[in-house]
Amino acid sequence: MSTATSTATAAPLTDQRRPTPPAPRRQDGARARSLMVHALSLVILAVVLYPLLWMVMSSLKPTNQIIGDPSLLPTEASLDNYRTALAGIGGISAWTFARNSLFLAVVSVIGTVLSSAVTAYAFARIEFAGRKLWFALMIGTLLLPFHVLIIPQYIVFNKLGLINTFVPLLIGKFLAAEAFFIFLMVQFMRNLPRELDEAARIDGCGHVRIFISIMLPLMRPAIITTSIFAFIWSWNDFLGPLLYLNDPEKYPLPLALRLFVDQTSVSDYGAMIAMSVLALVPVMLFFFLFQRYLVDGVATQGLKG
Amino acid sequence: MSTLQAQPLRAEASAPAPVDYRRARRAETRSGYFFLAPWLIGFLLLTAGPMLASLYLAFTDYNLFRDPKWIGLENFEKLFNDSRYLQSVKVTLIYVLVGTPVKLAAALAVALLLNSGRKAQGFYRSAFYAPSLIGASVSIAIVWKALFSDGGIVDLGMTGMGFQPGGWVGDPDKTMPMMILLATWQFGAPMVIFLAGLKQVPRELYEAASVDGAGALRRFWSITVPMLSPVIFFNLLLETINAFQVFASAFIISGGAGGPAGSTLFYTLYLYIRGFGDARMGYASAMAWVLAVVIGLITWVMFRTSKGWVHYSGETK
């Protein structure tokens, strides 16, 4: 969070030091306008960041001072809430929940990247019979509400005895179930020069060789964007684990948080908020490290958060 | 290698060039399906299959423990006499019809603001985008609940401004504004898309319009909106579909029950309660299909009407 505030103040300062290009007549008007834009942007920034700041600051306050305290700064900051949060719930340490979340997210990333890249290669680079039809169906799944799938999927996984395992949460990732990522990679591949694979084909390379040694290395930016989004979506997922996991030992962080909410109600708001902060740390970390990839991914592909 | 074996004898008799061509095409198709296999298996087993299965279940009485019993349209008839179901439809429709335009208006307004001043645009763009990444998480739902609870920050602020004291979480009239504010707080993702669209609008258009004496408002309606219409359409479609699917925040804020007085009983939440809480899986499947058909209709209507107001100019996609 401190990184956010420091860049917040640093960015406008450095910008103002840059010499403004001479524009004699309109300079005053332009400067007033630029000031207005900045002032408004700062107001919006305050509104947008307030809930996050409130969350971090409240996590340092004693429980009874959290709800009705309008000031952000804690009178006496302490890490007690974090100690309680890390101790966990019902004898299960918070690290167990974090480990489950991390495992699910990492395996999701691997599965999503592999399966989406392979699928995207088929759509972008191979002229096969039926390609247009499958592509249209793939795009169609983007508009499909997940509700129509969860009940029969649950029934099947239940029949297969896979409830309370990670399999239902992960299998879709290896089968490119998230059409957004295929779409993103197809768009990216279409912009890569075709001469590359044509040259390789003349040299006798098959599709597998071309995919592995030419396409994959060139697709790094798309793979990075996909990985970050796949990680964050898996990390934040609530409905999937809620449906399929019932042993608290297997819970990822969002479900553990819900346990906190159910079991503690108002009595330990502090620990609950501290746990909420901890659950967001990896996402915020990714955000600070890869914001370019994230925001550009959204700008070019319409990927949502 | 298998290409050679699979080659039918008859083809050898015809002219050599087409044979090569056809053989190459067949090889391409084989490679195509080889690469497509993971997605295709997933599509058939995790999407198409379950869709058909839930269509069947929608016409049955099924609870996981007994075999499904065919009951025709009974589930659908029950839906329209189920007051809780009708409540969930109402809640969801208000959320979609009010929340989505509000969120998109905020996104467009901020995008226009950022586009007018170029300084530090990248920083603001990233910062405003952050809530979109985490807005649907349980953590933020907990924070929202705390901010809007009885005696919380919002309550204090509103009381300070002379409004009736009281938390929003427990007031059935105020939970919807609270949920819409949560959605609006995540204006960043559509804003980033709007900004990308605004970059594509040629500056000369504005300059020419200014020379002709068009004011700021006129320029907005006659240049920005039509030039941006494909992006507006895209955002509208995406955000509408997403709004139908809100779940985690409503679940956490209402403790999984959709209260108070059913005011946060979103469609997805009620579907979860009936399907997984009461194990009424046939009934829930009927609910899911009604929703799928409604979303399909909305998408279709949007595409049909879009021809009237979405303008695709040559090179801007």
Interface residues (C-beta under 8 A of the other chain):
Chain A: A4 T7 A8 A11 P12 D15 Q16 R33 S34 V37 H38 L40 S41 I44 L45 V48 L49 P51 L52 W54 M55 S58 I66 I67 G68 P70 S115 V118 T119 Y121 A122 F123 I126 E127 F128 A129 G130 R131 W134 L137 M138 T141 L143 L144 P145 F146 H147 V148 L149 I150 I151 P152 Q153 Y154 I155 V156 N158 I171 G172 F174 L175 A176 A177 I182 G206 H207 F211 I232 N236 F238 L239 L242 L243 L253 P254 L257 R258 V261 D262 Y269 M272 I273 S276 V277 A279 L280 V283 M284 F287 Q291 L294 V295 V298 A299 T300 G302 L303 K304 G305
Chain B: R25 E28 T29 R30 S31 G32 Y33 F34 F35 L36 P38 W39 L40 I41 G42 F43 L45 L46 T47 G49 P50 M51 A53 S54 L57 L64 V110 L113 L114 S116 G117 K119 A120 F123 Y124 R125 S126 A127 F128 Y129 A130 P131 S132 L133 I134 G135 A136 S137 V138 S139 I140 I142 V143 W144 A146 L147 S149 G151 G152 I153 L156 G157 W185 Q186 G188 A189 V192 I193 L195 A196 F234 N235 L238 I241 N242 F244 Q245 F247 A248 F251 I252 G255 Y267 T268 L271 Y272 G275 F276 M281 A284 S285 M287 A288 W289 L291 A292 I295 G296 T299
